């Protein structure tokens, strides 16, 4: 008799287990992917809402005014970093004059490229002009010249410099520098 109960108990347990597994299978096959889709749709809705809000903000006159003001400010700031193509020829003279004022010895300057201008990849509005300068100076003269070049308008970038120790005691040390300046491209009419 006990074997009959065990057999019936096993059958009932298997039926209940089957009924308990059915909701689990429905959840795994139907509801879980829908939750994932709901999250994706909510994310898309929030992105579209942000885009809509920014479009509304951009349509306002005060936003247009603010953005135009920022654009003018950025264009003015660009002038601190970029020199006009026509003014680039005077740059070697300006740097030579600074070196003369700082009283460095044996000063020489030459452009790296024969044309004086080198294109910058992926840049349609500006190019660069690179110079090599060499001179002799003690540390104080070198530091004052370096400071004066860095404070020059437009901004002169000092890519690299090299100081070699002088072979004679109490003499000035040879220095070489590589300088770069950004130049507005010549506009074709």
C-alpha positions in Angstrom: 0.0 0.0 0.0 2.8 2.3 0.7 4.1 1.7 -2.8 0.7 2.9 -4.3 0.9 6.1 -2.2 4.4 6.7 -3.4 3.4 6.2 -7.0 0.4 8.6 -6.6 2.5 11.1 -4.7 5.1 11.1 -7.6 2.4 11.6 -10.2 0.9 14.5 -8.2 4.3 16.0 -7.6 5.2 15.8 -11.4 1.8 17.4 -12.3 2.4 20.3 -9.8 6.0 20.7 -11.0 4.7 20.9 -14.5 2.1 23.6 -13.6 4.8 25.6 -11.7 7.2 25.4 -14.6 4.6 26.7 -17.1 4.6 30.3 -15.6 8.4 30.3 -15.5 8.6 29.3 -19.2 6.0 32.0 -20.1 8.0 34.6 -18.2 11.3 33.6 -19.8 9.9 33.3 -23.3 7.5 36.3 -23.4 7.9 38.8 -20.6 11.7 39.1 -20.2 12.3 40.2 -23.8 9.5 42.7 -23.5 11.1 44.2 -20.4 14.3 44.6 -22.4 12.3 46.3 -25.3 10.6 48.6 -22.8 13.9 49.7 -21.4 15.2 50.4 -25.0 12.1 52.3 -25.9 12.3 54.4 -22.7 15.9 55.2 -23.5 14.9 56.3 -27.0 12.1 58.4 -25.7 14.4 60.2 -23.2 16.9 60.9 -26.1 14.2 62.3 -28.3 12.9 64.4 -25.4 16.3 65.8 -24.9 16.6 66.6 -28.6 13.1 68.2 -28.5 14.0 70.3 -25.5 17.2 71.5 -27.1 15.4 72.3 -30.3 12.9 74.4 -28.3 15.7 76.1 -26.4 17.5 76.9 -29.7 14.4 78.4 -31.1 14.3 81.0 -28.4 15.6 84.4 -29.3 17.6 84.8 -26.1 19.4 81.5 -26.9 20.3 82.7 -30.4 21.6 86.0 -29.0 23.7 84.2 -26.4 25.1 81.7 -28.9 26.0 84.6 -31.3 27.7 86.4 -28.5 29.7 83.3 -27.6 30.6 82.8 -31.3 31.9 86.4 -31.5 33.9 85.9 -28.3 35.4 82.6 -29.6 36.3 84.3 -32.9 38.1 87.1 -31.0 39.9 84.5 -28.9 41.0 82.8 -32.1 42.9 85.9 -33.0 45.1 85.4 -30.0 46.3 82.0 -31.4 46.3 82.6 -35.1 48.0 85.1 -37.3 46.8 86.3 -40.7 48.6 84.9 -43.7 49.7 88.4 -44.7 51.3 89.1 -41.3 53.2 85.8 -41.2 56.1 87.2 -43.1 56.8 89.7 -40.3 57.0 87.0 -37.7 60.7 86.2 -38.3 61.5 89.9 -37.9 59.5 90.1 -34.7 61.3 87.1 -33.2 64.7 88.5 -34.3 63.8 91.8 -32.7 62.9 90.1 -29.4 66.2 88.2 -29.5 68.1 91.5 -30.1 66.3 93.1 -27.1 67.3 90.2 -24.9 70.9 90.5 -26.1 71.5 86.8 -27.0 74.5 86.0 -29.2 74.8 84.5 -32.6 71.1 84.5 -33.3 69.8 82.9 -36.4 66.3 82.0 -37.6 65.1 80.0 -40.5 61.8 78.5 -41.6 61.6 74.7 -41.7 59.6 74.6 -44.9 60.6 76.5 -48.1 57.2 78.0 -48.5 57.0 78.8 -44.8 53.6 77.3 -44.4 52.8 73.6 -43.6 49.3 72.2 -43.9 47.6 70.6 -40.9 45.7 67.4 -41.6 41.9 67.6 -41.2 42.0 71.4 -40.9 40.6 73.6 -43.6 41.0 77.1 -42.1 44.5 77.2 -40.5 48.0 75.9 -41.2 51.2 76.2 -39.3 54.5 77.9 -39.8 57.5 76.3 -38.2 60.8 78.0 -37.4 64.2 76.8 -36.1 66.2 79.4 -34.1 69.6 79.0 -32.7 71.6 81.4 -30.4 74.0 81.5 -27.5 73.0 82.7 -24.1 73.5 82.2 -20.4 70.6 80.8 -18.4 69.1 84.2 -17.5 69.1 85.4 -21.1 67.7 82.1 -22.2 64.9 82.3 -19.6 64.0 85.9 -20.5 64.0 85.1 -24.2 61.8 82.0 -23.7 59.4 84.1 -21.6 59.2 86.8 -24.2 58.6 84.4 -27.0 55.8 82.6 -25.0 54.2 86.0 -24.3 54.3 87.1 -27.9 51.2 87.7 -30.0 50.0 85.6 -31.7 50.9 82.7 -29.4 54.1 81.0 -30.4 54.4 77.4 -29.4 57.8 76.2 -28.4 57.8 72.6 -29.6 61.3 71.7 -28.5 64.5 73.3 -27.3 68.0 72.0 -26.7 70.7 73.5 -24.6 74.2 72.3 -24.9 76.9 73.0 -22.3 79.5 75.4 -23.4 83.0 74.0 -23.7 84.5 77.1 -22.2 84.0 78.2 -18.6 81.9 81.3 -18.1 80.7 81.5 -21.7 77.3 81.4 -23.2 75.7 78.1 -24.0 74.4 77.2 -27.5 70.6 76.8 -27.7 68.3 75.6 -30.5 64.6 75.9 -30.5 61.7 74.7 -32.7 58.8 77.1 -32.8 55.3 76.8 -34.3 52.8 79.5 -35.1 49.2 78.9 -36.4 48.4 80.9 -39.6 45.0 81.5 -41.2 45.0 80.0 -44.7 45.1 82.5 -47.6 41.5 82.9 -48.7 41.0 82.4 -52.4 38.7 85.0 -54.1 
